Amino acid sequence: MATNSLLTDLPKRIDYRVHKTSITVLLAAVVCLALSFILPESYGHKNAPPEFAQLGLLILCAIYAFTANNNRRLFIFAGFVIIFLSLREINYGRTLWFFADENDPAKFPKWKDIPYGWLAHVLVGVYLAILAAVFIWKKLWRDFGIFC
């Protein structure tokens, strides 16, 4: 019964208004779409300017999350999730420029060819398990205002 109630209450919980942030995201999507037709294909490779821009934006978002004044628990958790996204963006260090092939800058070594490669996936799994445990232990879903 609780699930059925949740599904019937869901339309009441969704905010259908257009906010400034919604307009910003839509404008960014339009700009990205336009740039995809203009920029050369090499901009889609790893370590290209858009990749560094994404990484810089993710780092700024993490800083913002860690310095937020309201809803500290949720924003600190979000900061750690954003750190994970930042690490994922650079494939946990595997796609950094100093690992790139000199002849083909879009080619990177396999995990088994990197000294810490065997450890990378283990650490990622532990990090995600800790994030999931903190989310459950601190009951952070309550901060979203749904599933309460």
Buried (B, 14 or more C-beta within 10 A) or exposed (E): EEEEEEEEEEEEEEEEEEEEEEEEEEEEEEEEEEEEEEEEEEEEBBBBEBBEEBBEEBBEBBEEBBEBEEEEEBBBBBBBBBBBBBBEBBBBEBBEEEBBEEEEBEEBEEBEEBEEBEEBEEEBEEBEEEBEEBBEEBEBEEBEEEEE
